[in-house]
Amino acid sequence: MLQARDWYSDGSLYVVDLPLACCALETQSAAHGRPVVDTAVIPEGAPVVLTLSGTITTPVLPAIEEVAAQLPSPTVVAFGSCACAGGPYWDSYPVVKGTEHLMPVDYFIAGCPPPPEALDEVFEKVRRG
């Protein structure tokens, strides 16, 4: 069962976070207390954001692709320097050099780690359309 957060508790934006490494602490901090829903109940046409936070490695690619395939046209956010460009591990053979090598990315939030408030800024932009 894939879950999302109803970010504003009103159905105006749903967020699926794939917490892959240390930046996950920041995304989970930002998500704390927000209602969790099964993605199967998200209304058709509702805005959905897929956030990848942390180091992306080739062994986890099938799981990431499976999650992405379950979401209807998500807005993709790469959160943190690892998700944006491979971070300090960019030259390690299993590390993917950024989310854009997997799928189109709509927003990059750089930093190691970026502040949780940066997510709110991007999510508000997505929410407003």
Residue frames relative to the residue before (quaternion, step in Angstrom):
aa qw qx qy qz dx dy dz
M 1.0000 0.0000 0.0000 0.0000 0.00 0.00 0.00
L 0.2486 -0.7631 0.5854 0.1150 3.55 -0.67 1.15
Q 0.1523 -0.8100 0.5638 0.0532 3.56 -0.87 0.98
A 0.1547 -0.7554 0.6311 0.0849 3.51 -1.28 0.54
R 0.3808 -0.6687 0.5764 0.2752 3.53 -1.32 0.24
D 0.3336 -0.6771 0.6189 0.2173 3.53 -1.03 0.90
W 0.3027 -0.8469 0.3986 0.1798 3.54 0.31 1.37
Y 0.7902 0.2649 -0.1381 0.5351 3.58 0.96 -0.83
S 0.4546 -0.7257 0.4070 0.3180 3.59 1.33 0.26
D 0.6752 0.4722 -0.3062 0.4769 3.57 1.15 0.53
G 0.5715 -0.6242 0.3671 0.3859 3.59 1.26 0.21
S 0.5198 0.6677 -0.4120 0.3378 3.60 1.21 0.15
L 0.7957 0.0220 -0.0204 0.6050 3.62 1.26 -0.24
Y 0.1117 -0.7808 0.6136 0.0373 3.54 -0.89 1.03
V 0.1474 -0.8032 0.5760 0.0362 3.55 -0.94 0.96
V 0.1077 -0.7400 0.6622 0.0487 3.53 -0.95 1.02
D 0.1085 -0.8042 0.5838 0.0269 3.57 -0.59 1.16
L 0.1630 -0.7403 0.6438 0.1040 3.54 -0.99 0.91
P 0.1216 -0.8307 0.5417 0.0410 3.59 -0.03 1.30
L 0.0836 -0.8670 0.4913 -0.0039 3.57 -0.14 1.30
A 0.8093 -0.0114 0.0203 0.5869 3.63 1.10 -0.44
C 0.8620 -0.2019 0.0960 0.4549 3.56 -1.26 -0.41
C 0.6087 0.5491 -0.3728 0.4348 3.65 0.99 -0.59
A 0.5012 0.6537 -0.4186 0.3824 3.56 1.23 -0.32
L 0.5752 0.5794 -0.3842 0.4311 3.60 1.11 -0.55
E 0.6639 0.4940 -0.2997 0.4747 3.57 1.04 -0.76
T 0.6825 0.4686 -0.3062 0.4700 3.60 0.85 -0.87
Q 0.6532 0.5001 -0.3189 0.4708 3.58 1.01 -0.73
S 0.5990 0.5416 -0.3513 0.4738 3.59 1.12 -0.62
A 0.6680 0.4931 -0.2951 0.4727 3.58 0.93 -0.88
A 0.7136 0.4682 -0.2502 0.4571 3.60 1.04 -0.76
H 0.4392 0.7371 -0.4397 0.2654 3.57 1.22 -0.36
G 0.8376 0.2058 -0.1729 0.4756 3.55 -0.90 1.00
R 0.5621 0.5847 -0.4055 0.4216 3.59 1.22 -0.08
P 0.5624 -0.6461 0.3922 0.3354 3.60 -0.91 0.85
V 0.2968 -0.7389 0.5851 0.1539 3.54 -1.09 0.86
V 0.0228 -0.7875 0.6158 -0.0075 3.56 -0.98 0.92
D 0.5186 -0.5823 0.5175 0.3524 3.54 -1.27 0.44
T 0.5077 -0.6693 0.4412 0.3154 3.61 -0.84 0.90
A 0.5649 0.6127 -0.3846 0.3969 3.59 1.16 -0.45
V 0.7142 0.4380 -0.2608 0.4796 3.62 1.14 -0.47
I 0.4362 0.6745 -0.4828 0.3488 3.60 1.23 0.11
P 0.4683 -0.6968 0.4615 0.2867 3.59 -0.73 1.01
E 0.5649 -0.5899 0.4540 0.3561 3.55 -1.10 0.71
G 0.7967 0.2779 -0.2296 0.4851 3.54 -0.93 0.96
A 0.5057 0.6364 -0.4392 0.3825 3.60 1.23 -0.15
P 0.5069 -0.6548 0.4549 0.3275 3.61 -0.98 0.73
V 0.0714 -0.7832 0.6176 -0.0067 3.53 -0.93 1.04
V 0.1520 -0.7697 0.6164 0.0666 3.55 -0.97 0.96
L 0.1666 -0.7396 0.6442 0.1006 3.55 -1.04 0.88
T 0.0928 -0.8009 0.5914 0.0127 3.56 -0.61 1.18
L 0.1171 -0.7556 0.6413 0.0640 3.55 -0.89 0.99
S 0.0028 0.8105 -0.5826 0.0600 3.54 -0.62 1.16
G 0.7592 0.3404 -0.2741 0.4822 3.56 -0.69 1.10
T 0.7270 -0.4359 0.3284 0.4167 3.50 -1.41 -0.07
I 0.2070 -0.7596 0.6073 0.1063 3.55 -0.86 1.02
T 0.0525 -0.8029 0.5938 -0.0012 3.56 -0.75 1.06
T 0.6529 -0.5471 0.3515 0.3884 3.57 -1.16 0.54
P 0.6301 0.5378 -0.3787 0.4128 3.68 0.92 -0.56
V 0.7189 0.4299 -0.2687 0.4756 3.63 1.09 -0.54
L 0.3998 0.7468 -0.4612 0.2640 3.62 1.24 -0.07
P 0.6576 0.5036 -0.3491 0.4381 3.66 0.81 -0.77
A 0.6479 0.5096 -0.3248 0.4638 3.61 1.00 -0.73
I 0.6417 0.5130 -0.3213 0.4710 3.58 0.98 -0.82
E 0.6689 0.4990 -0.2998 0.4622 3.58 0.90 -0.91
E 0.6292 0.5355 -0.3328 0.4545 3.59 1.05 -0.74
V 0.6560 0.4929 -0.3072 0.4820 3.58 0.94 -0.87
A 0.6659 0.5113 -0.3088 0.4470 3.60 0.82 -0.95
A 0.6497 0.5303 -0.3153 0.4441 3.58 1.02 -0.78
Q 0.6626 0.5146 -0.3033 0.4518 3.60 1.16 -0.50
L 0.6825 0.4799 -0.2778 0.4762 3.57 1.26 -0.29
P 0.3849 -0.7381 0.5065 0.2246 3.58 -0.81 0.97
S 0.8356 -0.2224 0.1065 0.4909 3.60 -0.44 1.24
P 0.0840 0.8275 -0.5520 0.0580 3.62 0.56 1.03
T 0.4318 -0.5851 0.6013 0.3311 3.49 -1.35 0.33
V 0.2125 -0.8098 0.5386 0.0950 3.60 -0.66 1.08
V 0.0884 -0.7828 0.6160 0.0047 3.53 -0.92 1.06
A 0.1916 -0.7346 0.6413 0.1112 3.56 -0.91 1.01
F 0.0994 -0.8318 0.5460 -0.0108 3.56 -0.49 1.26
G 0.7986 0.2128 -0.2035 0.5249 3.56 -0.56 1.20
S 0.6475 -0.5638 0.3487 0.3758 3.54 -1.17 0.58
C 0.6222 0.5402 -0.3600 0.4375 3.62 1.05 -0.58
A 0.6932 0.4509 -0.2780 0.4887 3.58 0.89 -0.88
C 0.6570 0.5138 -0.3093 0.4569 3.58 1.13 -0.61
A 0.8514 -0.0270 0.0855 0.5167 3.59 0.81 -0.97
G 0.6802 -0.4884 0.3032 0.4548 3.61 1.17 0.30
G 0.3190 -0.7955 0.4694 0.2122 3.57 1.29 -0.19
P 0.7913 -0.2941 0.2085 0.4939 3.58 -1.14 -0.54
Y 0.6671 0.5039 -0.2853 0.4687 3.57 1.28 -0.24
W 0.2863 0.8243 -0.4601 0.1640 3.59 1.32 0.12
D 0.7396 0.4191 -0.2464 0.4654 3.61 1.03 -0.63
S 0.4875 0.6289 -0.4497 0.4058 3.59 1.24 0.28
Y 0.5674 -0.6711 0.3514 0.3227 3.59 -0.75 1.02
P 0.7378 0.4082 -0.3031 0.4440 3.71 0.83 -0.57
V 0.5724 0.6207 -0.3761 0.3817 3.59 1.26 -0.19
V 0.3539 -0.7036 0.5821 0.2021 3.53 -0.93 1.02
K 0.4464 -0.7485 0.4411 0.2143 3.56 -0.80 1.04
G 0.7980 -0.1848 0.0773 0.5683 3.57 1.11 0.64
T 0.6451 -0.5675 0.3755 0.3476 3.51 -1.19 0.72
E 0.6198 0.5748 -0.3585 0.3961 3.61 1.02 -0.70
H 0.5820 0.5575 -0.3834 0.4511 3.60 1.23 -0.17
L 0.6790 0.4546 -0.2773 0.5054 3.60 1.30 -0.22
M 0.7903 -0.0826 0.1470 0.5891 3.52 0.91 -1.01
P 0.6145 -0.5266 0.4082 0.4224 3.58 -1.19 0.30
V 0.2159 -0.7715 0.5898 0.1016 3.57 -1.01 0.88
D 0.3293 -0.7656 0.5269 0.1668 3.55 -0.87 1.01
Y 0.8005 0.0588 -0.0007 0.5965 3.57 1.06 -0.78
F 0.1660 -0.7416 0.6434 0.0922 3.52 -1.12 0.85
I 0.0674 -0.7645 0.6403 0.0301 3.57 -0.89 0.96
A 0.1860 -0.8257 0.5279 0.0699 3.54 -0.16 1.34
G 0.4704 0.6610 -0.5165 0.2738 3.51 -1.35 0.25
C 0.1407 -0.7783 0.6076 0.0725 3.52 -1.23 0.46
P 0.4192 -0.5623 -0.6356 0.3227 1.48 0.42 2.46
P 0.5028 -0.5893 0.5066 0.3786 3.55 -1.24 0.28
P 0.5558 -0.6142 0.4266 0.3631 3.61 -1.10 0.49
P 0.6009 -0.5768 0.4074 0.3746 3.60 -1.09 0.63
E 0.5937 0.5912 -0.3644 0.4065 3.60 1.10 -0.65
A 0.5600 0.6057 -0.3888 0.4104 3.59 1.17 -0.49
L 0.6039 0.5455 -0.3556 0.4598 3.57 1.10 -0.63
D 0.6456 0.5330 -0.3263 0.4388 3.57 0.90 -0.89
E 0.6368 0.5328 -0.3319 0.4476 3.59 0.99 -0.80
V 0.6780 0.4715 -0.2868 0.4855 3.58 0.92 -0.92
F 0.6664 0.5122 -0.3144 0.4414 3.58 0.87 -0.91
E 0.6257 0.5257 -0.3384 0.4665 3.58 1.05 -0.68
K 0.6196 0.5274 -0.3373 0.4734 3.60 1.06 -0.71
V 0.6591 0.4970 -0.3039 0.4756 3.58 0.93 -0.92
R 0.6507 0.5383 -0.3108 0.4361 3.56 0.92 -0.91
R 0.6932 0.4686 -0.2708 0.4761 3.58 0.96 -0.87
G 0.4343 -0.7110 0.4493 0.3225 3.55 1.26 -0.40
